[in-house]
Amino acid sequence: MERLGVSQIIECQPFEIITYQDMRLAIVPQMTSNSAGLEDQIDYDLDTSIMVHAGGKTLFNQVDNPLSLDNYAHIKDFISTHFGALDIACLADGAASAYPQTL
């Protein structure tokens, strides 16, 4: 990253609100490995999501983090408590690829 010219890297812990310039950010970790909450043998993070609050608006971008309905409820409560209303949500209906979820 430094060789690409990045001079500041901020490591974020899950659900920790980070303030950067005029934005407040929080990372959502992988909370389940599939949206149905089924048991599996995946013991590593597949992806993360991000919440961004800036200009009085809040965005949630799921990316391709597999989240269950219970996970969405937890995220909605977190946003309501810390950022207010959720204005924009980018939700996925599947992962970026079927690997490793379909092994």
C-alpha positions as CSV (number, residue, x, y, z in Angstrom):
1,M,0.0,0.0,0.0
2,E,2.8,2.4,0.9
3,R,4.5,1.8,-2.5
4,L,1.2,2.8,-4.2
5,G,1.4,6.1,-2.3
6,V,-1.0,5.5,0.6
7,S,0.4,7.5,3.5
8,Q,-2.3,6.8,6.1
9,I,-3.8,3.4,6.9
10,I,-6.5,3.2,9.6
11,E,-7.1,-0.3,11.0
12,C,-10.8,-0.7,12.0
13,Q,-12.2,-3.1,14.5
14,P,-15.7,-4.5,13.9
15,F,-18.4,-2.0,14.8
16,E,-15.9,0.6,16.0
17,I,-16.8,4.0,14.8
18,I,-13.9,5.8,13.1
19,T,-14.0,9.5,12.3
20,Y,-12.1,10.5,9.2
21,Q,-12.4,14.0,7.9
22,D,-16.1,14.7,7.7
23,M,-17.1,11.0,7.7
24,R,-17.9,8.5,10.4
25,L,-17.3,4.9,9.4
26,A,-17.8,1.5,10.8
27,I,-16.9,-1.9,9.5
28,V,-19.3,-4.9,9.7
29,P,-17.5,-8.2,10.0
30,Q,-18.6,-11.5,8.6
31,M,-21.2,-12.6,11.1
32,T,-22.1,-15.8,9.3
33,S,-20.8,-17.6,6.3
34,N,-24.1,-17.8,4.5
35,S,-27.3,-15.9,4.4
36,A,-29.4,-18.9,5.6
37,G,-27.3,-19.4,8.8
38,L,-26.5,-23.0,7.8
39,E,-23.7,-24.8,9.5
40,D,-20.5,-25.1,7.5
41,Q,-16.7,-25.6,7.8
42,I,-15.7,-22.1,6.8
43,D,-13.6,-20.6,9.6
44,Y,-12.3,-17.5,8.0
45,D,-13.8,-14.2,6.9
46,L,-15.2,-14.1,3.4
47,D,-15.8,-10.3,3.4
48,T,-16.8,-7.3,5.4
49,S,-19.4,-4.5,4.9
50,I,-19.2,-0.8,5.6
51,M,-21.4,1.9,7.1
52,V,-20.6,5.5,6.2
53,H,-22.3,8.6,7.7
54,A,-21.5,11.9,6.1
55,G,-23.4,15.0,5.2
56,G,-26.3,13.9,7.4
57,K,-26.8,10.8,5.4
58,T,-26.0,7.2,6.2
59,L,-25.0,4.5,3.6
60,F,-24.7,0.8,4.3
61,N,-22.8,-1.2,1.6
62,Q,-23.0,-4.9,2.2
63,V,-20.4,-5.6,-0.6
64,D,-20.7,-9.4,-0.8
65,N,-20.6,-10.2,2.9
66,P,-23.0,-13.1,3.5
67,L,-25.5,-11.8,6.1
68,S,-28.5,-13.4,7.7
69,L,-31.8,-11.7,8.5
70,D,-30.7,-11.6,12.2
71,N,-27.4,-9.9,11.1
72,Y,-29.4,-7.3,9.2
73,A,-31.5,-6.6,12.3
74,H,-28.3,-6.1,14.4
75,I,-26.9,-3.7,11.7
76,K,-30.1,-1.8,11.5
77,D,-30.1,-1.3,15.3
78,F,-26.5,-0.2,15.3
79,I,-27.1,2.3,12.6
80,S,-30.2,3.7,14.3
81,T,-28.3,4.0,17.6
82,H,-25.1,5.6,16.2
83,F,-26.0,7.3,12.9
84,G,-29.8,7.9,12.9
85,A,-31.8,6.9,9.9
86,L,-30.5,4.6,7.1
87,D,-30.7,6.5,3.9
88,I,-29.1,4.2,1.3
89,A,-28.5,0.5,1.4
90,C,-26.6,-1.5,-1.2
91,L,-27.5,-5.1,-0.6
92,A,-26.2,-8.2,-2.3
93,D,-28.3,-11.2,-3.4
94,G,-25.3,-13.5,-3.7
95,A,-21.6,-13.6,-3.2
96,A,-19.1,-12.4,-5.8
97,S,-18.5,-16.0,-6.7
98,A,-19.8,-19.4,-5.6
99,Y,-16.4,-20.4,-4.2
100,P,-16.1,-21.5,-1.4
101,Q,-19.8,-21.4,-0.4
102,T,-20.7,-24.2,-2.9
103,L,-17.9,-26.7,-2.1
